[in-house]
Amino acid sequence: MSRWLFDLGNTRLKCASLADDGTIGDVHALANDAGGWAVALDALLPSRVDVAWVASVAAPALTSALADALAARARAVSFARTQASACGVRIAYAQPHKLGVDRFLSMIGAHARIPGPVLLCGVGTALTIDLLDADGLHRGGRLAPSPTVMREALHARAAQLPADGGSYADFADDTEDALASGCEGAAAALVRDSLDAGTRLLGAAPSLHLHGGGAPALLPRLPQARHAPDLVLAGLAAWAGQG
C-alpha cells in the first residue's frame, strides 16, 4: 500500500510516506508560496496513493487546495481532528476544537516516543508550548507570536525596523542584531519560564523538545532542548493507526 502523511502549516507543507510497520519515511518540506508545492507533489508522490492522512492549521483556501491535489491521486483522504483523548493522550481543553491539531498530534507523537513528562515547543507562525505528564495528561499550554512574527509585527508598525536579518548577542550594537536578540530572547525566556513552571507543577523537570520551522534558530538559546522536527507527523501516524 502507498500511504502518505501531510502536515500543512501556514508557511510550509511537510509530508512523508508511512510504511506498514508505522515507520515514517524521509520528510519533505515544501514552501506554501504561490502553491508551489503543488508542482513538487507531482514529482514526489506516486501516481496513485491508497490513503492520505492530513493535519492542517492553514487557511481554508490552502487546505482546500491540498485536498483537491490529493483527491486527484488518492483513493481516500482523511483529515485529523483534535479529540478529547486519543492514543493515550488526554487534552486539557474542555472544547477540543479550540486546540490546534498540530499541538494535539505533537503530544501524541511525543507520548509515543518519549518516556516521562515533556514540554513541547512548536516554533512556526505561533510559538506553542504544551506540558504533558508521564501518564499522557495534557496540563495545558501557552501561545505567543514566534520570533519571525514579532519581527514582522514591529516592521508593520515601524517600517524603519527591518523584518529580518541580524544575529543574536547578549547586548547588540546595531539595530538588526538588537531585533534578532530581543525577539529570539523573548521566545527563549517564555520557554524557560514554562519549563520552570512545569517543573513546579509536576514535581520533576520535563524534558524539552522543539519542533517547527523556527526551531533551529531558537535551539542555541535553549541548550537543554532536543530537536524533534517530525513530532506532528509521528503523531499523525499514530492517530492514523488507532483505527
N, C-alpha and C positions, 0 to 999 in steps of 0.2 A: 504493500500500500504506500501511496505517496501522501504524506501528511505534513502540514506546514503550520507554523506558529507566526503570528503577526502582532507586533506591539506598535501601535500608531500613536505618536505623541504630537505635540504642537509644532515641533521642529523637524522631526525625522521619523521614518518608519524603520523598525528593526524586524528582521524575520530570520527564521531558521527552520530546517527540516526537523521532524520528530520521528525517531526510529521506533520500531515496535516495542523495544525494551525501555522506552521512555528517555533514551539519550537524545540530547539536543545537538544538532549539527552545528556547523560553523555559522556564526551570527553575522548577518549582513546589515549594515546601516545605510539607509538611503535618505537623502535630503528631501524635504517636502516641497522645496521651492518649485513653483510653476508645475506641480505634479510630475516633476522629473523622474520620480521613482516608477511611474507607470511604464516607461520605456525600459528601465532597468529590470523590472519584474518580468518582462517578456524574455529577457536574456537569462534571468536567474532561475525561473520556475520551469518545471517540465510542462509539456503541452497539456497534460491532464493531472489534476490534483484530486485525490479522493476526498479529503476533508481539510478545510482551513479553519483554524481557530483564531479569533481576532479579539484583541483588547484595544480599545480606543478611548483616549481622552481628548481627541482632536475635535475641531469644529464639525458640525453635522455635514457640511458640504464635502469636506475632505474624507470623512468617514464613509459617506455615500459613494464617493469616487473610488475608494478602495473596495467597497462591497461590489460595485459594478465590475471593476477589474478582475476580482476574484470569481465572480459569478460566471464570467466567460470561460473559465477553465476548471473550476472546482465543482465537484458533484454536490458538495454540501459546504456551507459557510455558517459557522456558529460564533456568535458574539458572547464573550464573557460578561457577566453582570455581577456586581457586588452582592454577596449574600450575608446573612447574619452569621452563618457558620459554614465552613467547608474545609475539607482536608485537614482537620484537626485545629483549625484557627477559628476563634470566635471574636468578632469585632466589637468594639466599644460603642459604636454609633447605634442609637435607638432606631434611626431611619437609615438603613443600609445604603439606599440610593445616593445619600449625601457624601459617602466615602468614595473617592475616586477608585476606579477599578484597577489602576496601576498600583496604588497603595495596597489594595486588597490582595492582589496577586503577588506583590513583592513579599508580603508577610507569609503567604502560603509557600513561596519559594524558599524563604529563609527558614521557616519551620521544618520544611522537608530536608534541608541541607545542613543546618547549623544547630548544634546542641546548645542548650542553655538559653538564657534571656538575651534578646538582641535589641539594639536601637538601629533602626533603618533610616537612612537619609537619602532621599532622591533629589538629585540636582538637575532640574530641567528648566522649564519656564518658571515653575514654582520650586521652592525649597520645601520638601515634605519631610516630616520627621514622625516616626511611629515607634512606640515601645511595645514589644511583645515579650511576655514572660515565658518561662521554660515550658509551661503547660499549653502554650498556644493561645493564651488570653491576651487580646489587644488591650492595653491600658490607656490608649488614647494617643494623640499626636499634636503636632503643630504645623502651621503653614505660614510661609513667608515668601517674598519675592526672591528669586535666585540672584546671584551677583550680576548676571547678564541683564536681568530685568531692572535691577537697581540702577545700573549704568544707563540703560535706555530711558528710564523714567527721568533721571536727572537731566539727560540730554534733551528730552522733550520739553522740560520746563526751563532749561537754560542751555541754549544751543551752543554756547561757547565751551561747554563741558563735553569733551569727546565721549562718544558712546562706547568706544573700545580702546584697546592699547594700554600700555603701561605694565609694570611688573611690581610684585609685592615687595614692600620694605616696611620695617617697623616704623620708621619715620621718613616719609618720602620727601624728596627735594624738587619735585616737579608735579604738575597737575595730573598727567596721565598716571604716574606711579601712585600718587595720592588717592586717586579714584579707585584704581585696582586694589590698593591696600585697604581702603576703607570698606569697599563692598565685599571683598573676599573675607576681610577680618570680621565684618558684621555677621556674615553667614557662619563662619567658623565659631564665633563666640556663641551664637544661638545653639549650634550643635553641642558645644562643650557644656553649656548650661543645661541642655536637655539630658546629656549624659549624667551630669551630677544629680539632676532631679530624678532621673530613672534609678540611679543607684540608691538614693534615699528611699524611694518608694518600694523597691524590690528587696532592699537589704543586701544586694550584691550588684556588682558592676556588670551591666550588659555589654556584650561585645558590640562594636560599632562597625557598620557596613554601609558603604556608599555606592550608589548606582546612579545612572543617568549621564547624559552627555556632558554635564558640567562637573562631574565628579573628579576627573583627573586634575583639574585646576585647583580644586579645594583640598585634595589629599595631602599636599605638602604642609598645609596648615593644621592637619589633624593626624599626627604621626601614629596614634593608636588605632586609626581606622584601617579597615581592609576594603579593597576594591571588589565589588560583586556586580559586574556590569550586566549580567543576564538574569538578574533575580526575577524580573517581571515575566520573562519568557519561561523560566523554570517554574514559576507559579502557574502560568497558563498551561504548561504541560501537565502539571499535577491536577489542575482543575479539569482539564480535558479527559484525564484518565479516571476520574472518580466515578464516571458512569459505566 
